[in-house]
Amino acid sequence: MLAIVCPGQGSQVPGFLAPWLELPGFADRMEWLGACAGMDLVAHGTTSDADTIRDTAVAQPLIVASGLVSFLALFEHPAEAFGLIRAGAGHSVGEITAAVGAGVLSAEQAMVFVRERGRLMAGASAVTPTGMSAVVGGDEGEVLAAIAAAGCTPANRNGAKQIVAAGTSEQLAALGENPPARARVIPLQVAGAFHTHHMAPAVDTLAGYSRAMTTRDARLDLVSNREGDVIRSGQEVLDRLVSQVSNPVRWDACMDTLADMGVTAVIEIPPAGTLTGLVKKHLKGVEALALKTPDDLAEARRLIREHGETATQGTDHPTWRMLVSPGKGTVSLADSPRAGRTVATGDRLAAVSTLRENLAVTAVHAGQVVEWLVEDGDPVAPGQPLVRLHPTEDA
């Protein structure tokens, strides 16, 4: 079972794009996405220095565009991906890349959205001197307590004993002066306290833009940064891309979900390396590949052949559709429609109770209930099929 993961800000390094430009059509596609973003992404990926591409307004469009174009190189026909990839996930801005790969947004929509995301987050960062520091090692409870005591926010919980704290310069200094036991506090070269309340002004503007955007439901399972739950609703994906800007990233929970789904191989698309390292530490026994240059394509295609699924996971005219569990927990079918009943888009069909919350399972398409694949009270895993629907004419 194969998953594709998409890196976030901080993964970019000077010149990382240069070897990819040798692939036919790669430069043309990057120039087109650069035109959508209003900047020369080819230059930023090849000749711009570290300070230039560290700028949030540059880094975010560069990362998303590079991921989108290099992803196409994995498959002779890009549509093949929907039948071979079980799940997709992205870290922070990488969730935008994943959303395009799953068919929720077009590449052009994504580039406009990420351009504005980067610009707005850079603007929010300029209001108050803020930043981020990685806390590596130590007991998780003690680390979280130390972050809270300093007034910081655990903005990224990355697993593998790595939590990123965010806050004002004074708060981060206090954390550095009083580190948790057996842990190191490492200041990061980022321009602001991302995924905290400091980004609220960016959220408000992005929410307005999102109301003018159209989406399609995901054609594969998307694992969300919010709590590691699985989502397919295009509108919910977009809503989460907006709210994610000021909320913590739970990459640890995303990796737990991939494990629960039974993923056996992970490919990280460019600029690759960071997530692969976390996956190797957190998901023992899972093959993980960082797709850094075209030289890695042969190994990536081997993983696709050996771990890709061949079942159809969504077509333009399906005879049935599957709803899956959004998280790990216990399913409740107390008020669920029986087989043969017709449901409308948005109807609540079931609920999954997790350790943290009660997640609703709603119909993302209108249809007739064909059969339930679970019983009331069953334990379920993220992405586990729950019910089959036969689409109705308005689905």
ZICORWO-V466242 format. One record per helix or strand of 2 or more residues. SS is the DSSP state (@ for helix, = for strand). FROM is the first residue (numbers start at 1). LEN is the number of residues. Records with the same first field share a line. If there is no record, write none. Layout:
BEGIN
SS = FROM-LEN, FROM-LEN
END
This chain:
BEGIN
= = 2-5, 87-4, 130-8, 153-7, 162-7, 183-5, 221-3, 230-2, 265-5, 287-4, 321-4, 329-4, 342-2, 348-6, 358-5, 367-6, 379-2, 385-7
@ = 18-5, 26-12, 41-6, 50-5, 56-17, 78-7, 94-8, 107-19, 140-10, 169-9, 197-14, 234-13, 251-11, 274-9, 294-14
END
